[in-house]
Amino acid sequence: MTQRVKLGITQRLTLLWSALFLVALVLSAALAAEFVARSAQDALDQRLLAQAALAAGSIDQGHSRIDADLPKPLLAESALVVYKNGVPAQVTGDAPPRSVLRAAAALPLDTPATIASPRPYRVVVHPASDAPSLRIAAFASEEPVREEVSRLRRTFVLIGVPLAIVAIFAGWFLARRSLAPIDRLTRTAADVARTGRFSARFAVQTQDELGRLGATFNAMLESLETTYERERAFIGDVSHELRQPLTAITGEAELALQRPRDPAHDGETLQRIEERASSLHALIDDLLVLARADARALGTGTGEVSETLAEACNAVRPFYPNVTVTVQVSDEPLTVAIPAPLLVRLFGNIVRNAVQAARSGVTATAAREGRDAVVTIDDDGPGIPQAARSRLFRRFERIPRDEHHAGTGLGLAIAAAIVAVGDGSIAVDSAPSGGARFIVRLPLLA
C-alpha cells in the first residue's frame, strides 16, 4: 500500500507561494503579450489606412492607376491594389497571392481585416475620390507583428524562469524564517516532555500571532509548573499525614499484643486505636473531597444558605458545650448554586474552626446584600495574624490559635474549594470582639 508523503507547513507554504507567483507571472506575460500584439496591429492598421487614403487621393480616374510619384509603402511585403468594379486593375509593390486579392475585394470600406493564407495579410480598403467604381486596398504582411509577439514571449520565458526559481527560494526562505518560532516552540515542548521540567520557557521576540502563541505557551507551562509543584507538595503532605495515625495505630496494636491480657488496658488501647482510625478516616474523606474539587466533580445543585448554616451550627454545638454558638439568619430564602450537603460542610468547617479558637462564643449570621448571600462567622478568640491570612486557605496550612486543636490544615482549604463551586469568595478579617471574622459571599440564584 502506497504511503502518502506528508508535507510540512514550510513546504506547503512554499508550494502555495510558488503556485500563486507562477500563475501571476503567466497571466502578466499573457496580458503583456496581448497588449503588445494589439498595439502593433493598431499601429499597422493606422499606417495601412493612411497609405490607402493617400493613394486614393492621387489616383488617375481615367486610367484607374495610382500616381507614379506616390511614395511606396515601407511596410514588409506591402502592396497597393486598385480595384475597378471589384477586379484588381493595378498592383503596386509585393503582389499578394490571388486568393488574397479576391478575398480583399469583398471587404467593407475602412475596416481593417486579416486574410488567412500561408502568409497572413492585414488589409484596409478605402474608396477612391469621386469614383464609386474604384477602390484602393493597402496590403501588408502580419508576420512582423507575430514575430514581435513571439520575441516578447521568448523574452518573458528567458526572464520568467530564473525569476520563478528566485521566487521559489525566496518563498522557502521567508516561510522558514516566519515559522522558525514554531520550530523553537516544538523543541521547547519536546524538552519539557523528555525531561519533565516545566521551568523551561519560550523566548517571545515578537508581538504578532506567533508571539502571542509563545506567550500563551509560557503561561501554560507556568500553570503546569505551579500545579506540579503543588501536587508534589500535596503528595508529600498526604504521605506525612497518613503516616502519623497509621504509625500510632500500629504502635498501640504492638503494645497491646506484647502486654499480658488485661481488660482495662485492652479497652483503653482499643479506644485509642478507634480514635486514631476515626481521625484517619476523616483525613481520607477530606482528601477525597479535595481530589473531587481538583477534578471539578464536587457536584451540582442548589442549597438554601440559612437552613444549612443553622444545620452546621447544630452539628458542631454538642462537641463544644463551653462555647455559645449564636445563629442569626434572614427570613427570606437565600438560594445559591451549591448543593445543600456541601453548604453544610462549608459552614461546618468554618464554625468548627471558630469554636476551637473562641473563648466563650461564636456568632454566625446570614443576610442578603444586593445579589449575594453573605455569611459572617465571628469568634472572640485571639484572632489571626495579618501575615498569616494570605496562606490561611492553603492545604495542610496550620495556623493554630489553640494548641489543643491544631487540626490537619484541610478544613479551610475544603471550604475555599466549595465556595469556588458557587463562584463565590471567602475572606478573613478581624471581628469587633478582637477575634477572627470569616466572610463567605455567594451569588444568589435569580
Stockholm file with secondary structure:
# STOCKHOLM 1.0

chainA/1-446         MTQRVKLGITQRLTLLWSALFLVALVLSAALAAEFVARSAQDALDQRLLAQAALAAGSIDQGHSRIDADLPKPLLAESALVVYKNGVPAQVTGDAPPRSVLRAAAALPLDTPATIASPRPYRVVVHPASDAPSLRIAAFASEEPVREEVSRLRRTFVLIGVPLAIVAIFAGWFLARRSLAPIDRLTRTAADVARTGRFSARFAVQTQDELGRLGATFNAMLESLETTYERERAFIGDVSHELRQPLTAITGEAELALQRPRDPAHDGETLQRIEERASSLHALIDDLLVLARADARALGTGTGEVSETLAEACNAVRPFYPNVTVTVQVSDEPLTVAIPAPLLVRLFGNIVRNAVQAARSGVTATAAREGRDAVVTIDDDGPGIPQAARSRLFRRFERIPRDEHHAGTGLGLAIAAAIVAVGDGSIAVDSAPSGGARFIVRLPLLA
#=GR chainA/1-446 SS CCCCCCCCHHHHHHHHHHHHHHHHHHHHHHHHHHHHHHHHHHHHHHHHHHHHHHHHHTEETTTTEECTTSCCCCSTTCEEEEEETTEEEEEEESCCCHHHHHHHHTSCTTCCEEECSSSCEEEEEEEETTEEEEEEEEEEESHHHHHHHHHHHHHHHHHHHHHHHHHHHHHHHHHHHHHHHHHHHHHHHHHHHHHCCTTCCCCCCCSSHHHHHHHHHHHHHHHHHHHHHHHHHHHHHHHHHHHHHHHHHHHHHHHHHHSCCCHHHHHHHHHHHHHHHHHHHHHHHHHHHHHHHHTTCSCCCCEEHHHHHHHHHHHHGGGCTTSEEEEECCSSCCEESSCHHHHHHHHHHHHHHHHHHCSSEEEEEEEEETTEEEEEEEECSSCCCGGGGGGTTSTTCCCCSSTTCCCCSCHHHHHHHHHHHTTCEEEEEECTTSSEEEEEEEEBCC
#=GC SS_cons         CCCCCCCCHHHHHHHHHHHHHHHHHHHHHHHHHHHHHHHHHHHHHHHHHHHHHHHHHTEETTTTEECTTSCCCCSTTCEEEEEETTEEEEEEESCCCHHHHHHHHTSCTTCCEEECSSSCEEEEEEEETTEEEEEEEEEEESHHHHHHHHHHHHHHHHHHHHHHHHHHHHHHHHHHHHHHHHHHHHHHHHHHHHHCCTTCCCCCCCSSHHHHHHHHHHHHHHHHHHHHHHHHHHHHHHHHHHHHHHHHHHHHHHHHHHSCCCHHHHHHHHHHHHHHHHHHHHHHHHHHHHHHHHTTCSCCCCEEHHHHHHHHHHHHGGGCTTSEEEEECCSSCCEESSCHHHHHHHHHHHHHHHHHHCSSEEEEEEEEETTEEEEEEEECSSCCCGGGGGGTTSTTCCCCSSTTCCCCSCHHHHHHHHHHHTTCEEEEEECTTSSEEEEEEEEBCC
//
